[in-house]
């Protein structure tokens, strides 16, 4: 029956069907069925046909809704990744500058042979994060290039785009998680440095007053200032604000206690990937 339909075609069209069948190694009836399906799709399509780049050879199985949905997903992912890239670029630069600043301040108070493993790991993580951002850009460029090349191998392109989209979404979330971890880790380092700096200032003040031990203003316990690593009483946890010299010959110096404002970088807020995307 199908062969009779091919034979009934006008000479020019019949010759094209047979030539196409020979080129594609299909039967003339199969070529005619595919051409009919392609014509049906074109006839039913109401959008702008410019820029479609041609239909695939398996046009009778093309799911327009699937292709449209995938196109929208790629566009959304492109915008999302671009946002993450810009945000991560800014935060990586911020991490680098803050790591350098904290290290310089710490080096000024530490011994010459003192190492900073936490700072070193944070800096290394920031560098790795920068490399991952570049890899993500390259992956996204490959995805867009494949999508724009056309649909000559529709099924392979569709499968590739679906897998690549899922992979890029996973990479974007991973990068956001790493960036959040780096920011939290750096916040903890800054908090530790701020406490050490405050303790050093108390010790400097005590040295100017010639004070080695003082009484805690909260619990009245004796505190050796030379042993302080943070501006806190080792007995009651009270926060020291200042050193007051003794008021009499037999009096004792006092460490005043109060509610000290949080030092810069002292409060390290835990961040998640959603904080990176929402910034």
C-alpha positions in Angstrom: 0.0 0.0 0.0 2.8 2.4 1.0 4.7 1.5 -2.2 1.6 2.3 -4.3 1.5 5.7 -2.6 5.1 6.4 -3.6 4.5 5.3 -7.1 1.4 7.5 -7.4 3.5 10.6 -6.7 4.3 13.1 -9.4 7.6 12.3 -11.2 9.7 15.1 -9.6 8.5 14.3 -6.1 8.8 10.5 -6.6 12.4 11.0 -7.8 13.2 13.1 -4.7 11.7 10.4 -2.4 13.8 7.6 -4.0 16.9 9.8 -3.9 16.3 10.6 -0.3 15.7 6.9 0.5 19.0 6.0 -1.1 20.9 8.7 0.8 19.4 7.8 4.2 19.3 4.0 3.7 15.6 4.0 4.3 12.7 2.7 2.3 10.8 5.2 0.0 7.7 4.5 2.1 9.6 5.5 5.3 10.9 8.7 3.7 7.4 9.6 2.6 6.0 9.0 6.1 8.7 11.2 7.7 8.1 13.9 5.1 4.4 13.8 5.8 5.1 14.0 9.6 7.4 17.0 9.1 4.9 18.8 7.0 2.2 18.2 9.7 4.5 19.7 12.3 5.2 22.7 10.1 1.6 23.2 9.3 0.5 23.0 13.0 3.4 25.3 14.2 2.1 28.8 14.9 5.4 30.5 15.9 8.1 32.2 14.0 10.0 29.6 11.8 13.1 31.9 11.3 16.2 30.6 13.1 14.9 27.1 13.7 18.0 25.7 11.8 16.0 23.0 10.1 14.2 19.9 11.4 15.8 16.7 12.3 15.5 13.5 10.2 13.4 12.0 13.0 11.0 15.0 13.1 8.0 12.7 13.5 9.2 12.1 17.1 10.2 15.6 18.1 8.3 16.7 21.2 8.0 20.5 20.9 6.9 21.0 24.5 10.0 19.1 25.7 12.3 21.2 23.6 10.7 24.4 24.7 10.9 23.4 28.3 14.5 22.4 28.0 15.3 25.7 26.3 13.7 27.6 29.2 15.6 25.5 31.7 18.9 26.3 30.0 18.1 30.0 29.9 17.2 30.0 33.6 20.3 28.0 34.4 22.4 30.5 32.4 21.0 33.4 34.4 21.4 31.5 37.7 25.0 30.5 37.0 25.8 34.1 35.8 24.5 35.4 39.2 26.6 32.8 41.1 29.7 33.7 39.0 29.4 37.4 39.7 28.7 36.8 43.4 31.6 34.3 43.8 34.0 36.5 42.0 33.3 39.3 44.5 33.5 37.0 47.5 36.7 35.3 46.3 38.4 38.7 46.0 37.0 39.7 49.4 38.3 36.4 51.0 41.7 36.9 49.5 42.0 40.5 50.8 40.7 39.6 54.2 43.0 36.6 54.5 46.0 38.8 53.7 44.8 41.4 56.2 44.2 38.9 59.1 47.6 37.2 58.3 49.5 40.5 58.5 47.9 41.4 61.8 48.6 38.0 63.2 52.2 38.0 61.9 52.7 41.3 63.7 52.0 39.6 67.1 53.3 36.1 66.5 56.8 34.5 66.6 58.8 34.5 63.4 58.5 30.7 63.0 54.8 30.7 63.8 52.6 29.1 61.1 48.9 29.8 60.3 47.4 26.5 59.0 43.8 27.8 59.2 44.6 30.9 57.2 46.6 28.8 54.7 43.8 26.3 54.2 41.3 29.2 53.8 43.4 30.9 51.2 43.9 27.6 49.3 40.2 26.9 49.4 39.6 30.3 47.9 42.0 29.6 45.0 40.3 26.3 44.3 37.0 28.0 44.4 38.2 30.5 41.8 39.3 27.6 39.5 36.0 25.9 39.9 34.1 29.0 38.9 36.2 29.1 35.7 35.4 25.4 35.0 31.7 26.2 35.5 31.9 29.0 33.0 33.5 26.6 30.4 30.8 24.0 31.0 28.1 26.5 30.5 29.7 27.7 27.3 29.8 24.2 26.0 26.2 23.7 26.9 25.1 26.8 25.1 27.2 26.0 22.1 25.7 22.5 21.8 22.2 23.9 22.2 22.7 26.5 19.4 24.3 24.1 16.9 20.9 22.9 15.7 18.9 19.7 15.8 20.4 17.4 13.2 21.0 14.8 16.0 18.0 15.8 18.1 17.9 12.8 20.4 21.6 12.9 21.3 21.4 16.7 21.8 18.4 16.4 24.0 20.0 13.7 26.2 23.2 15.7 26.4 21.4 18.9 27.4 19.3 17.2 30.0 22.4 15.5 31.6 24.5 18.7 31.3 21.8 20.8 32.9 21.5 18.5 35.9 25.3 18.5 36.2 25.6 22.3 36.1 22.9 22.7 38.7 24.8 20.4 41.0 28.1 22.3 40.4 26.4 25.6 41.0 25.0 24.3 44.3 28.4 22.9 45.3 30.2 26.1 44.5 27.7 28.1 46.6 28.2 25.6 49.5 32.0 26.0 49.3 31.7 29.8 49.2 29.5 29.8 52.2 31.9 27.5 54.1 34.9 29.8 53.2 33.0 32.9 54.4 32.1 31.2 57.7 35.6 29.9 58.2 37.1 33.3 57.6 34.6 34.8 60.0 35.7 32.4 62.7 39.4 33.3 62.0 38.6 37.0 62.2 36.7 36.4 65.5 39.6 34.6 67.0 42.0 37.3 65.8 39.7 40.0 67.3 39.7 38.3 70.7 43.5 37.9 70.6 43.9 41.6 69.7 41.6 42.7 72.5 43.6 40.5 75.0 46.8 42.1 73.7 45.4 45.6 74.2 44.6 44.7 77.9 48.1 43.4 78.4 49.6 46.6 76.9 47.4 48.7 79.2 48.5 46.6 82.2 52.1 47.0 81.3 51.8 50.7 81.2 50.3 50.6 84.7 52.9 48.1 85.9 50.2 45.5 86.7 50.8 41.8 86.4 47.8 40.5 88.3 44.4 42.1 88.8 41.1 41.3 90.4 38.1 40.4 88.2 35.5 43.0 88.7 32.7 40.4 88.5 33.9 37.5 90.7 36.8 39.0 92.6 39.2 36.2 91.5 42.8 37.0 90.9 43.8 37.0 87.2 47.3 36.8 85.7 47.2 39.1 82.7 50.2 37.5 81.1 48.2 34.2 80.7 45.1 35.8 79.0 44.4 34.7 75.5 41.1 36.4 75.3 39.6 39.4 77.1 37.6 37.1 79.5 37.8 36.0 83.1 39.0 32.3 83.1 36.8 31.8 86.2 33.4 33.4 85.6 33.6 34.2 81.9 33.1 37.9 82.4 34.2 40.2 79.6 37.0 42.6 80.5 36.8 46.1 79.3 39.8 47.8 80.9 42.5 47.7 83.6 42.2 50.1 86.6 45.3 50.5 88.7 45.3 50.1 92.5 43.8 53.0 94.5 45.9 52.6 97.6 49.2 51.2 98.7 47.6 47.9 99.7 44.9 47.9 97.0 44.8 45.7 94.0 44.4 46.5 90.4 41.0 45.7 88.9 39.8 44.4 85.6 36.5 46.1 84.9 33.8 43.9 83.5 30.9 45.0 81.3 28.9 44.2 78.2 31.5 44.9 75.5 30.1 45.5 71.9 30.9 42.7 69.6 34.3 43.0 68.0 34.5 43.3 64.2 34.3 39.8 62.8 33.6 38.4 66.2 30.2 36.9 65.3 30.6 34.3 62.6 27.2 33.5 61.1 26.7 30.1 59.6 25.9 30.5 55.9 24.3 28.1 53.4 24.1 28.0 49.6 20.8 29.9 49.7 22.6 32.9 51.2 25.0 32.9 48.3 22.1 32.9 45.7 20.1 35.5 47.7 22.8 38.0 48.2 
